[in-house]
Amino acid sequence: MSEGSHAAVLLEEAVDGLNVRADGIYVDCTFGRGGHSRLILARLGRRGRLIALDRDPQAVAAAGEIADARFRMLHGRFSRLAELAAGAGVAQADGILLDLGVSSPQLDDAGRGFSFRVDAPLDMRMDPGTGPTAADWLATAPEREIREVIRNYGEERFAKQIAAAVVAARARRPVGTTRELAALVAKAVPTREPRQDPATRTFQAVRIHINQELEELSLVLPQCLELLRPAGRLVVVSFHSLEDRIVKRFLRSHAVADRLPPRLPVRARELPRPRLRLIGRAVKPSAAEIAANPRARSAVMRVAEKLEAAS
């Protein structure tokens, strides 16, 4: 895969999961470089419609390559899904796709500061025009906050040592580049899993925190449920155990009826009905896809379908 390109993970499986109707309305909440969007458009008929969102201005610019009257690109966080969809005239959708995490172009662009493999300013913002950079946060956050972010979002058992090292280093000078942070982590971590750089978990944790990725996910899922029309599909591809846990719990919570107190005198037709039906089991990339694109190895896809409301 060349630098700047992006191979959409579980491409066919995700679009298959949407069960695309020729005249349907679909929302790709994470356009990236448009792999999923292009395949959705290929399956739509003349009356179909696709709305795509992305918070990254470079992704929005890349969408300019798609000259298709059925397609509309919007710049914004997907936590604003309801607002953005309403502004685009979409009241209900037949399918919504979320492909979470960071894209290959974001990782491969040294200037974005997502990767420790090249030296660059420590930025990590998916939208470089908004919010503090990773360097800004590391310069001011209390040691306890840094420790908790690295431990909770990176599942890093040496979070205490890394946070202490950052705070000690910034007392001398700001930690401003990817290489500086990676070097601090390498010194603070005594052991590491084979074939994994010591900085991997820390960079992941800081990125998740800077972009509020878990909060964004928790905010968008209920909006997806409301925007979907009955029989509409929600497809989510996640790359982190914490993301997948949020998705799994949300889908399962709406795939079972609300629990009522035992022996409550309620007729069967009055029982609350579930709002979602889970479609199949969690799907993971094949060995062939992982071999071709190692970044796919942690992906998990879940699909659910909205049920008719009780009449």
Number of C-alpha atoms within 10 A of each C-alpha: 9 9 11 13 14 18 21 19 25 21 17 13 14 25 19 14 22 21 18 22 16 16 14 18 24 29 30 23 26 25 29 30 24 21 15 25 25 15 15 25 20 11 16 20 14 11 11 19 23 24 22 27 26 23 22 20 16 16 23 21 12 14 22 11 10 15 9 11 11 16 18 17 21 20 17 19 19 25 20 14 20 19 12 19 19 12 11 13 8 18 14 20 25 24 29 24 25 24 24 20 18 18 21 19 19 24 19 19 15 18 16 20 27 26 25 21 15 16 16 19 20 26 23 28 24 25 18 15 11 10 13 15 23 25 21 16 16 23 18 12 12 12 17 12 12 25 21 17 20 25 20 15 22 22 17 21 13 19 24 17 16 26 26 16 17 22 20 13 16 14 10 8 10 16 22 19 18 26 20 19 23 21 13 21 25 16 13 20 16 10 10 12 7 7 6 9 14 22 24 15 21 26 25 20 20 23 26 21 22 19 20 12 18 16 14 14 17 15 15 18 21 15 16 25 22 15 22 23 20 18 17 26 29 29 23 23 26 23 19 16 14 15 21 20 11 16 21 16 11 15 22 15 14 19 19 15 14 12 8 10 6 6 6 7 7 9 7 7 9 8 13 14 16 18 22 26 18 18 14 10 9 14 15 19 19 12 12 9 16 16 12 12 16 11 15 21 16 14 22 20 24 22 24 25 26 24 18 14 11 11 4
